[in-house]
Amino acid sequence: MMNNSPLVVVALGGNAISPADAEGNIPQQFAASRATAVRLVDALVAGWRILVTHGNGPQVGNVLRRAELASHEVYSLPLDICVADTGATIGGPARS
């Protein structure tokens, strides 16, 4: 059965999760994500079908920076591993 409801693709950039004017700590990321979720629910209630994707540039940069700062104590991380790490945490289970 076909669903003829409108489809919107929502690409949440990394800055939607970690706004440029914020430190970008975990509670701030959760708050920004919750604010976005409210808007997505509004669209769902209005009858839209939604496909959500995301970028994670600022998050990858933060992981790389932390690894750089700790490089005198732990091994470095290649970019592809940082991307996979942040992608998994962004797409991971919800926390409160």
N, C-alpha and C positions, 0 to 999 in steps of 0.2 A: 504494500500500500504506500503510495507516494504522499509525502507531506509537502503541501504547496505553500507552507508558511515561508515568509522571506528568510533568507540566510544572510547573516552578517559574519564576516571574519574579523575578529578583534585581535590585533597584534599589540600586546602589552610590552612596550619597550622596557628595558631595565630601569629607566628613570621613573617609570610608573610604579615600580616596586620600591626603588630607593630614590626619592626625589632629590634633585640637585641641591636644593636648599636645606637638606637635612643631613645629619650625620650618616644615616643609613643603617643604624643598628637594627637588630632583629625586631624589637617592639615597633619601631617606625616602619619597617618593611611589612609587618603584619597589619598595621593600621592602614597603610596605603593600599594593601591588597584587599582589606575588608571594604574600604571605600569604593574600590573598583567593583567588587562583588555585588555591592548594593545596586550599582548601575546595571550590571549584567542581569541581575534578577528582575529589575524593572523591564528590561528588554524581553526577557523570557515571558513575563506576565503579559506583556503587550502582544505576545504571539510570535516573536522572532525565534528562529533557530540560530544558535550561536556556536561558532567554532573559535576556540581561544588558543592562541599561540603566544609565545613570549620571546623576548630577547633577554640577555643577562650580562650585557657588557660591563656595567658598573660592578656587578657582583663578581665577575671574573677578575676585574682589576683589583678588587679588594683582596681576593684570595692570593693573587700574584704578589701584591704588596706585603701581605702578612708573611708569605713564604720568603720574600726578599729580606724582610726585617729579621726573620728567624734563621736566615741562611748560615749563620755562624754556629748554629746548634743542630739543625736538621737539614735533610737533603732538599734540593730544589724540586719544584714541580713544573713539568712542561705545560704549555698552554692547553693542549687538548685534554689533559687530565683536569685542569682547572675548569674548563668549559663543561666537562662531564659532571664534575662535582657539583657545580652550581646549578646545572640543569636538573640534576637529581634532587637537590634540596628544594628548588623552586617547585618542582612537580611532586615533591614528597607529601606525606600525610599532613593534614592540618593540625596545628597545635593551638592551644589557647593560652 
